[in-house]
Amino acid sequence: MIVRPPQHWFRRFFDWHGSVLPLILSRLLLNLIMGISAVLFYQNYQHLGIHITTAPFSLLGVTIAIFLGFRNNTSYARFTEARQLWGSLLISSRSLLRQVKSVFGRESEEAQLFGELLMAFALEPEAPVTEYGWSR
């Protein structure tokens, strides 16, 4: 996860680090060129005698909306499942550490080392998700 200091939304709009904009810039420019050409050539369109109805665009819009809806639901389900699994891992680690400290004593070196290793184990699933390893 990329953690940025709080700043004004307009400055964050132009922040390229961690943004998807560099990946889709060519597609955005293509859309811009197509839009400008559609506005410029609209007057010539009427003289060509081509008549296009809006039905194909409506069907395409509905299809894309359904596809994106399913994709969004799947993405949220994965996110929710990952949070639940990580939460259960943290709860189990706390319970295990509590049991180890009750067996070895709260201030023993073994319990301290086990606690540090257990914290590293519980935070390890976060490392592949962040761009540069540990975010803390």
C-alpha positions in Angstrom: 0.0 0.0 0.0 1.3 3.4 -0.9 0.9 5.8 2.0 1.1 9.5 1.0 1.1 12.5 3.2 -2.2 14.4 3.2 -2.3 17.0 0.4 -4.8 18.9 -1.7 -6.8 16.8 -4.1 -5.7 18.8 -7.1 -2.0 18.2 -6.4 -2.7 14.5 -5.9 -4.4 14.4 -9.2 -1.1 15.0 -10.9 0.9 12.5 -8.7 2.1 9.8 -11.1 3.8 7.5 -8.5 1.6 4.5 -7.8 -1.0 5.8 -10.3 -2.6 3.8 -13.2 -2.4 6.8 -15.5 1.0 6.0 -17.1 -0.4 2.6 -18.1 -3.6 3.9 -19.8 -2.2 7.2 -21.2 -2.1 5.9 -24.8 -5.7 4.8 -24.5 -6.7 8.2 -23.0 -5.0 10.0 -25.8 -6.7 7.8 -28.4 -10.1 8.6 -26.9 -9.2 12.3 -26.9 -8.3 12.2 -30.5 -11.4 10.3 -31.5 -13.6 12.7 -29.5 -12.0 15.8 -31.2 -12.3 14.2 -34.6 -16.0 13.4 -34.0 -16.7 17.0 -33.1 -14.7 18.3 -36.0 -16.2 16.0 -38.6 -19.8 16.1 -37.4 -20.8 18.6 -40.1 -19.3 16.4 -42.9 -21.1 13.4 -41.4 -24.5 14.7 -42.4 -23.4 15.1 -46.1 -22.2 11.5 -46.4 -25.7 10.1 -46.0 -24.8 7.6 -43.3 -27.4 7.2 -40.6 -26.4 5.4 -37.5 -28.9 4.6 -34.7 -28.1 4.6 -31.0 -29.2 1.0 -30.5 -25.7 -0.6 -30.9 -24.2 1.9 -28.5 -26.9 1.3 -25.9 -26.4 -2.5 -26.2 -22.7 -2.1 -25.9 -23.1 0.2 -22.8 -25.4 -2.3 -21.1 -23.0 -5.2 -21.8 -20.0 -3.2 -20.4 -22.0 -2.2 -17.4 -23.0 -5.8 -16.6 -19.4 -7.0 -17.1 -18.0 -4.3 -14.9 -20.6 -5.0 -12.2 -19.6 -8.7 -12.0 -16.0 -7.8 -12.1 -16.4 -5.3 -9.3 -18.4 -7.8 -7.2 -15.7 -10.4 -7.7 -12.9 -8.0 -6.7 -14.7 -6.9 -3.6 -15.4 -10.6 -2.6 -11.7 -11.3 -2.9 -10.8 -8.3 -0.9 -13.3 -9.2 1.9 -12.1 -12.8 2.0 -8.5 -11.7 2.3 -9.3 -9.3 5.1 -11.2 -12.1 7.0 -8.3 -14.6 6.5 -5.7 -12.0 7.7 -7.9 -11.1 10.7 -8.2 -14.7 11.7 -4.4 -15.1 11.3 -3.9 -12.2 13.6 -6.4 -13.5 16.2 -4.8 -16.9 16.2 -1.3 -15.5 16.5 -2.4 -13.4 19.5 -3.9 -16.5 21.2 -0.8 -18.5 20.5 1.4 -15.8 21.9 -0.8 -15.5 25.0 -0.4 -19.3 25.5 3.4 -19.2 25.0 3.7 -16.3 27.5 1.7 -18.2 30.1 3.9 -21.3 29.7 7.3 -19.6 29.6 6.5 -16.4 31.6 5.9 -12.9 30.4 9.5 -11.6 30.6 11.4 -14.7 29.3 13.7 -14.4 26.4 12.1 -17.3 24.6 8.7 -15.7 24.8 10.1 -12.4 23.5 11.8 -14.0 20.5 8.7 -16.1 19.8 6.6 -12.9 19.9 8.9 -11.1 17.4 8.9 -14.1 15.0 5.1 -14.4 15.3 4.7 -10.7 14.5 6.9 -11.2 11.4 4.9 -14.2 10.4 1.6 -12.4 10.8 2.8 -9.4 8.8 4.4 -11.4 6.0 1.3 -11.7 3.8 1.3 -7.9 3.5 4.8 -7.8 1.9 3.9 -9.1 -1.6 1.0 -6.7 -1.8 3.1 -3.6 -1.2 5.3 -2.3 -4.0 8.5 -2.0 -2.1 8.1 -4.7 0.5 7.3 -3.5 4.0 5.2 -0.4 4.2 6.0 0.4 7.8 
